[in-house]
Amino acid sequence: MADTCTFEHVWDVVIEAPAEAVYDYVTNPHSWPEWLAASHHIDSPDRPLVAGERFLERWHTRKGEAVLNWIITESDRPRLWIGETGTEFLGPIVVRYDFEAVAGGTRYVRTVTNPARPKPATAEMAARMDEEAALGLANIKRIVEERVSAGSG
């Protein structure tokens, strides 16, 4: 077996909305292209997905397009959601969403782990991921807060 490494990045934001509103938005893969720059096509039901469900995501990369076949491994509304996929160039990918009620709303924590990445991420890759995540979290915060204030969240 080839040598691999583990890579994990964690980002969080406080959103002025109930945990259920944040959970229902981010666990519906159809929302991903609205806030995640790399995601551009989703093939799944247009609703929050639960453990055991699968969906397909088309993802822009620097080298073209990747097709990600996801399975939801855990869903505990409005506390926790975990999905798993993988690519040849990154190995397995685990995305974990945690939701915690805090003063001012909900702390949404997005953790991305590559438990057996074929090669380490460079500092440039990690910085690019951080920039994309900051933009994504700002988009989620804006969209969910707008929906809740409009009464549709």
C-alpha positions in Angstrom: 0.0 0.0 0.0 1.3 3.4 -0.9 2.1 6.0 1.8 -0.6 8.4 2.5 -1.2 11.3 4.9 -4.2 12.7 6.8 -5.3 16.2 6.0 -8.0 18.0 8.0 -9.3 21.6 7.9 -12.0 23.0 10.2 -13.9 26.3 9.6 -16.8 27.8 11.5 -19.2 30.7 11.5 -22.0 31.9 13.8 -25.2 32.4 11.9 -28.1 34.4 13.3 -30.7 31.6 12.7 -32.0 28.5 14.4 -29.9 25.4 14.0 -32.8 23.7 12.0 -32.6 26.5 9.4 -28.9 26.2 9.0 -29.0 22.4 9.0 -31.8 22.2 6.4 -29.9 24.6 4.1 -26.4 23.1 4.1 -27.5 19.4 4.2 -29.5 19.9 1.0 -26.8 19.4 -1.7 -28.8 21.5 -4.1 -27.7 24.5 -2.0 -24.0 23.7 -2.5 -23.5 25.5 -5.8 -24.9 28.6 -4.2 -22.1 28.8 -1.6 -19.4 26.3 -2.7 -17.4 27.6 -5.7 -16.2 24.2 -6.9 -19.6 22.6 -6.9 -21.6 23.2 -10.1 -24.1 20.4 -10.6 -26.0 18.2 -8.1 -28.0 15.1 -8.9 -30.1 14.4 -5.8 -33.5 15.1 -4.3 -33.9 18.8 -3.6 -34.1 18.5 0.2 -31.9 17.7 3.2 -30.5 14.2 2.8 -30.4 11.6 5.5 -28.1 8.7 6.4 -27.9 6.0 3.7 -28.9 8.3 0.9 -26.5 8.9 -2.1 -26.0 11.8 -4.5 -23.7 12.8 -7.3 -21.9 16.1 -7.4 -19.9 17.6 -10.3 -17.0 19.6 -9.1 -14.6 22.1 -10.8 -10.9 21.4 -10.2 -7.8 23.1 -11.6 -7.4 20.1 -13.9 -11.0 19.8 -15.1 -14.1 18.2 -13.7 -14.4 15.6 -10.9 -17.5 13.5 -10.4 -18.1 12.8 -6.7 -20.4 10.0 -5.6 -21.5 10.8 -2.1 -23.1 8.7 0.6 -24.5 10.3 3.8 -23.2 8.2 6.7 -24.7 10.1 9.6 -27.6 12.6 10.0 -29.0 13.8 13.3 -31.1 16.9 12.7 -30.2 19.6 13.8 -26.9 18.5 15.4 -24.7 16.5 13.0 -24.4 15.5 9.3 -21.6 13.5 7.7 -21.0 12.7 4.0 -18.3 10.6 2.4 -16.9 10.5 -1.1 -13.5 10.2 -2.7 -11.4 10.9 -5.8 -8.3 9.2 -7.3 -6.3 12.4 -6.8 -7.4 13.1 -3.2 -8.4 9.7 -1.8 -11.3 9.5 0.6 -13.1 12.7 1.6 -15.2 13.1 4.7 -17.3 16.2 5.2 -18.7 16.8 8.7 -21.2 19.5 9.6 -21.7 20.3 13.3 -24.4 22.7 14.6 -24.4 24.2 18.1 -26.8 26.7 19.6 -24.8 29.7 20.9 -25.6 33.3 21.9 -26.6 35.0 18.7 -27.7 31.9 16.8 -26.0 28.8 15.6 -22.3 27.9 15.3 -21.9 26.0 12.1 -18.7 24.0 11.9 -17.6 22.5 8.6 -14.8 19.9 8.8 -13.2 18.4 5.7 -10.9 15.4 6.2 -8.8 13.4 3.8 -7.9 10.4 5.9 -5.7 8.8 3.3 -4.5 11.6 1.0 -2.0 10.4 -1.6 0.3 13.4 -1.0 0.4 16.3 1.5 -1.4 19.5 0.6 0.9 22.3 -0.1 0.7 25.6 1.8 -0.7 27.2 -1.3 -3.5 24.5 -1.5 -4.3 25.0 2.2 -4.5 28.8 1.7 -6.7 28.4 -1.3 -9.0 26.1 0.6 -9.2 28.6 3.5 -10.1 31.4 1.0 -12.8 29.3 -0.6 -14.1 28.2 2.8 -14.3 31.8 4.1 -16.3 32.8 1.0 -18.5 29.8 1.3 -19.2 30.4 5.0 -20.0 34.1 4.3 -22.4 33.0 1.5 -24.1 30.5 3.9 -24.4 33.1 6.6 -25.9 35.7 4.2 -28.3 33.3 2.5 -29.7 31.6 5.7 -30.0 34.9 7.6 -31.8 36.5 4.6 -34.2 33.5 4.4 -34.9 33.5 8.1 -35.5 37.3 8.2 -37.9 36.9 5.2 -39.7 34.1 7.1 -38.9 31.4 4.6 -36.0 29.7 6.5 
